[in-house]
Structures are given as C-alpha cells and as structure tokens.
C-alpha cells in the first residue's frame, strides 16, 4: 500500500482499532490489527520514511502487502484495548503473531467458582478445549492481549468501575447470600493484603453475592468487547432500581455509566510507537556482600536489548525474618518481594536471576505467593563466573543473549553499588 492511497481514507482523530487488509470480498484477509489513541496519527505513522528503522521489517512487509485499511472508533483507549484483543482472536492476523504462538500471550479469564475471580494467565497455562488452567475451571477466556503490561493496566482501570477479586487463591463464601472475604488456605499475609485492598476500594466492599455476580457480568461484557451492550444493560438496571426505589443502587450504576465514558486511560498506549517493535522488558537481580556486611541487592532493566538505567533500583538487604544477610536465597526473595510491593513500576516480560535451579525456584515461589504469572529465567555460571547455561529463556520468550546481558548488567551494578556502600562504611569507621 502506498502513501497516496492513504489520502483517500478518512481516519478520525480519536481512539479506536484499525485493520490492515488484503483482497476483496470473501478473499479478503486481515494482515494486522492495532489500537490507537488517534487513529489518524497512528495509521499515518506506517507510511513514514523511517518505518523500517523505527518499526522493523515485519511491519514494513505487512504495509507493502496490504491494499486496504478499515477501522472502528471507540469512546476510550481502554475499549480499544479489549476490542483489539477480540478482533485478534477472531481473525488471527499473521503480522500480530511476531513469530510467537498464542501460548506466549496473556489472556484475561473469569474463574468458574462460587465467587469468581478475574485473572491474567498466559496461553501456555490454559487448556482452551477444556476451558481450564491446571485444576482451575474457567468460565470465560478473553484475548490474546499482545501487551501484558497493557492488560494488567486495563484490568486495574476496569476494577475501579466494577470491583472484582484477583487473588491467587479462591475466596471462600461465608454464608448464603453474603460475599466471602476470606482467602482459601489461611495465609495471614495474603489475607491482610485482601483486607487492605477492600478498605481502599480495590476489592468489593459492602457488596452481597448477587451484586458481586452482576459486577462480574459487567466485567465479562467489557472484556468481550461488547461495551455498547454493557451500557444498555446498565441503563436497564438503573431504571429497574429507580422503579423499585433502590435509589442508592441507581446512583452507583449512574456513576459506573459516567466512569465508562470518562476513563483516564491514555497511559495504556503511551509511547506506543516505540513499544510496539521494542524488544521485551527484562528485569535482572543480583546481590553483593562480604561476610554478611553491606549487603546490597539490585534490580536492572533491559528493554529493546539496551540497559534502561533510569529504571535501575538499589536495595539495602535488611535480613527479613531474621534470615542471615549472606544468604543468597533469602536476599533474593527479600529484594524481589520488596520490588513487587511497587505496583506503579512497570512489570517485565521476564525476571532474570543469577544462579541455578534453586535460585529460579526461590524467585518463582515469591511470584506464586503474590499471584504474578511472569516467568523466571536463571543464568548459570561456571567456576570462573562465566555464563554457562540459561534456564527458562525459551519459555519466557526472551533470547539467551538478552538474559545474559541483563544478568551481566545486574552483576556489574551490584558490585559498583557495594563498593560505594563499603567505602561509606569505612569512612564512618574512621
């Protein structure tokens, strides 16, 4: 498709989804589907002279083969996100795959439980025929979502309108008609987190089971891309509430309708031109200490094969729970737990740790406890501390070279920080 052909297409300056196509009638094929804050500006960018440098050969080839563009507008970027996922699942465009299969992408699922939860799960962990994830039965599956970060951010925004649980363990019903508040398994840390989220309005509060199931129904309509039907349903619910003089319920629904049209969701597609072709974001962790003194833990970030130093973080190891400061496993668990206590930090495609199977499993335990389904990659070293093997890289969807780069950068940064900390301590002793 040539730039001159684009001039004949009237694209609006508003959010929506766009489809690059080839052919006519029954022979028409969808080559690529994307979303945008501005359809006009986004589609125009595919015809820039530096497209191959900024977006890569895959999309250059797609644009060359395409002979048509269609689009749908949406009131918000969040709606564009879920509509994009629904269309990708329907048409399975070749240029969206990026050399991966559905197992790499994240899906939003609603569990088939007495008190359903809404979770983000990778395709590799879902049995689509049986609609299950391991032993967990699923009521609905939505996606795939090409960006895990955008899905999680989208679910966070949806939850502000329609509350739902996303705990790693089921919620136990307390009694008939009452929405449960207790997490299965009796984990005190997780239970405290659930209660805190309830108090700040992140989880359902003052809501009976029937009201919660209506909230889940609304989430289901939204994630399936049927937002027009959702608005119609909410208006019908509000009229019924007014007729039955349930004015508080009517006021809640009215606020939900307002929120749907005023979602502040531009952050979902910020830096979209850079991120679409960017390599995966990878976080790597390392520790440095001498006989348990001046123990330092670091987090480094590699994005698009390049260190992103503005996102580096340093942690002074505290020895949580009385664990020794020179215990590598305990230190790794501590810094990873503290890092994941910052939901405002962007999550990566994969976490890279220094060590073998033991270190990898330790990190996975922390993630499992918090209900985070991001894979862990371990870089195994030889006796001269040179990379010998990468564990879990293929499953995580990252290259061995990126894993080694991230690990090397973490090791370099931890040593540099440890030298500084040790120098400060020596000065104090003097």
N, C-alpha and C positions, 0 to 999 in steps of 0.2 A: 504494500500500500504506500502511495506517495503522499507527500505533504499537501499537494494541490487537491487531492481527494478529500482531505480533512476539512478544507474550507467549505465544502458542500454540506457538512454535518453540523447541525445547530446544537451545540452542547451547552447546557446551563452552568452557571457559576454557583453550584450548590452541591451538597453531599449526595452520594449515590454509588451505584455499581456500573461498571462498563464491561462489555464483552467484545473482544476481537474475534471476528468470524471469517470463514472462507466458504464460498459457494452459495448457491441459492436453493430455495425450496427444500425438498426432502434431502438434498445432498449437502445442505448447509451444516458446517461443523463449527463448534466453538473451540477456538485455539487457546484463549486466555481470558480469565476473569479477574478483575481487580476492583478495589474500592477507592474512594477519594473524598476529601473534604470539598474539593472543587472539581467537578467532572471536566469542565472546560480546560482548566490549567493542567490537570493530571494527564488527560489524553494528549494534549499538545506536547507534553514533555517527551512522548515516544517518538517525536519527529525532530528532536534536536540534533544538531550536527555531531555532538559528542556522545550520542546514545551508547555506542559500544564501549566507551571509556567509563561511563557512569553507571550503565545498567548491565553490560555484559553481552556476549554473543547470543545467548539463548533468546533474549527478548528482541535483539536485532533480527534474528531469523524469523521469529514469530511475526513481527511487524511487516517484514518483507513478504511473507506468505499470505497475510490477511488481505481481504478485499472489502471488508465491511466492519462497521462498529455500531453496536446498539447499546442502549443504556437505560437504567431505571433510576429515578431520583428517590431520595429518602429524606424525611424531615431531619434526621440526625445522623452523625457518623456511626454511632452505636448500631443503629438499624442497618446501616450499610455493611457493618461487620458481620452481622448474623445473616443478612441476605447474601453476601458474598459466599459464606460457608455453605448455605443451602444450594446455591447455584453450582458451586464447585462439586458438591456431592451429586447433583443431578446430571451434569454434563461431563465431569471428569476431564477437564481440558489438559492436553499434553504439556503445554508450557507452564502450567501451575505445579507440575509434579517436581520440577527441579532435580530430576534424577532419583527421586525417592518414591516410596510407595506410601499408602495410607498409614502404615504402621508407625511412620515417623511423626505424623501429625498428632496434635491434641484434639480430643473431642469433648464436648460438654455432655454429661449424662445425668439422668434423673434415676435414682435407685428405686427398685421395686420393694419398698419397705412400708411398714405401718406409718412411719414418719419419714417420708422421702428426703434424701439429701441431693444436692446438686454438686457434682464433682467434675474436675478436669482430668481426663485419663488418656494416655497415649493409645493409639490404634493397636499397637503390638500387644496390649494387655486386654483387648476386647475380642470376645468371640461374637462376631456380628450375626452369625446364623442362630446361635442360641440366645443372643442378647444378654451376655454375661461378661463379667470381668472376674476371672477366678471363680470363687464361690459366691460372688456378689451378683444378684439378679438385677438387671437393668430394665426399667420401664421404657425409657426413651434414650436415643443417642442422636446428638446433633453435631454436624461438622462434615468434613475436617476443617480446622482452623489453621491456616498456614503459619500464623504467628502465635506462639504460646503466650508471649507477653500480652498481646492484644486480647486474647481470650480471657486471661485472668483479670485484666483491667476491665474488660467488658462485664464479666460476672460481678466484679466489685460494684460497678455502676448499677447493674440490674438489681443487686441485692439491696441497694439503698432505696429502691422503689418497692420491690416485692421481696420481703425478708425470706431467707431460707437458710438451712443448715448446710455447711460444707465440711463438717467434722470428719476426720479419718476413720472414726468408729461410729456405729449406729447410735441413734438417740432412742432411749428406752421409754416407751409410753408409761405414764404414771397411773392413769386410770381412764375409764371410758369417757370420751369427750374432752379430756384435758391433754394439752400438748406437753409431751415429755420435755424435761430439761436435763436429765441425767444421761451421761455418756456411758455406753456399754463398756464394761471392763473395770470400772472403778479407778481409773488413772487420775490421781489427785491434780497433777499438773494440767492435764488436758481439761478436767472438769472446771478448774479455776479459770482457764482461758475461755471456756464456753460461757461461764457465768459473767466474766468481764465483758465479753462481746455482746451479751444480752443487755447488760446495763448501759452500754453506749449505743445500742440500737443496731448493731451489726447482725445480731441473730434475733429471731422472733421474740417479742416481749408482749405480755398481756394478750395473748392470742390463743384461742381454743383450737382444737384439731381441725374442725371444719373450715375455720378461717385460714389456717395454715395450708390446707389442701387447695383452697381457692388461690392462695398465693403461688403455690407450685403450678397450678393450672395456668396462671398468668405467665410464669417463667417459661413454661413449655410453649405457649403460643408465641412468646417473644423469640425464643431460641430457634423456633422452626421458621422464623421469618414472616409469620402471619400477624404482623403488628396492626394492620387495619382491622382484622378480626378481633384482636385483643382490645382495641379501642371500642369497638362495637359492643363487645361483651361487658366491658367496664361500665359503659353508659347504661346498658340494660340493668346491671347490678345496682347502679346508683339509683335509677328510677324505682326499682323494687324496694330498695332500702328506704327511700323517701315515702313511698306508698305505705310501707309498714311502720313508718315513724321511727325508723332506726337512723336518726339524724347523725349520730357520731360515725356510724359506718359509712353513710353517704359522704360525709366530709372527708373521710380517709380516701375513698375512691376518687373523689374530686381532686384531691392533692396528687394522687397517682396519675390521673389523666394529665394534670398540669406538668408533672415531672417528666412524663414521656415526651412532651413537646419542648422541654427546656433542659435537656440533659447537657451538662457541660462536658462534652466527650472529645474535644478536639485532640486531647493528648493521645488518643488511640492511634492516630495516624501522624503524629509529629515526626518530622524528619523522614517522611515516607519515601522520598526519592532516594535517600541514602540507604535506608534499611532494607528495601526490597531485594537488592542484589548483594547486600552486605553478607560477609561470612558470619557464622554463628558466634554469638557472645559466649565466652567461656570464662569461668572463674576458677582460679587455682589457689591452693592454700599450702602454706609451709610454716614451720616453726623453727626457732633457733634459740638455744640456751646452752649455758655451761654449768654443769652440775646443779641444774635447777635454779640458777640465778639469772636475773634479767631475761626471763623467758618472754619471747616475742612471737606473736602469730601474725601472719599477713594474708591479705586477700589481694590478688592481682587480677586484672581483666584483659582478655584478648578479644578484640572484635574486628572482623574482616581481616584476620591474620596480623593485626597490629596492636601493640600494647596501648591500652586506653588508661593512661596514668592518672587522669583526673578522677577515676573511679577506684583507685587503689585505696586500701584501708589497712591500718595497723592496730593490733590488739595486744595489750599487755596481759599475759596469761595470769589469771587470778588463782588458779588451782581450785576450781569449783568443787564443792562437796568433799574437801579435804584431800583430793587427789594430788599426787606429787607433781611438782612443776616440771620435772624432767621426764614425765610420762607422755610420750608422743601421742598415744591414742587418746588419752584424757584431754590433752591440749587441743588436738584436732576437733574432738567433739565439742569442746568449750567454744572455740572460735566460730565453728560452723553454727552452733546454736545461737550465739550472740549475733552473728551476721543475719540469720533468719528472723531475728527479732526486729528487723528493719524492713517492713513491708513496702516502704517507699522506695527502696532500692530495686532496680530492675532485675528480674530473675534471668539466669543464663540458660543456654541450651544444655550445658553440662557443667558439673563440678569436677575439677581435676585435683587429685591428692597425690602426695609424694609417698610412695611405699607400695606394698603388695596387696594381697587379698585381705589381710587383716585390717589395713587402713581403709580399704574400699568398703568393707562390711561395716566398719565403725561409722563412716560417713552416711552410709545407707540407713543405718539404724536411726540416726538423728532425723533424716528426711522422712522416714516412715512414721516416726513418732509424731511429726508435725503435719503429716498428710500431704507431703510435697512429692510429686512424681517425677522429679528431674533425675536423670541417670548420673552415676558417679563413674569417673574414669581414673585409673591408677597408673602411675608411671613407675615401673620397677627399675631399680638401678643395679649395676654390677658392683664389684668390690672397690672399683675406683670412682664410684658415684657417677657413672655414665649411664644414660638411658639404655636399658636392655630390652624392655618389653612394655607394651601399652595394653592394659586390661580394660575392656569395655568400650573402646573407642568406636568401633563399628556400630554397636548397639545404640550408642549415644548420638550417632550421626555426625561425628567430627573426625577429622583426619588425624593420623598418628603425629604428623608434623605439627599440627596446631596444639595437640595435647602436650607434646614435648616442649614447644615454645612457651606455652602457658606455665608449665612446671618449672622450666629454667628461669623464667622471669620471676616467679614466686620465690625460688631459692635465692636468686640474686638480691631481691628486695628484702627478704627476711634477714640475710646476712648484713646488708647495709644498715638496716634498722637496728639490728642487735649491736653492731659496732658503736652506733650513736648512743644507744642506751647504756652500754658498758662504759663508754667514755664519760658520760654524765655521772654515772655512779662513782667512778674513780675520782673525778673532780670533787664530788661531795665528800668522799673519804679523806681527801687531802685537807 
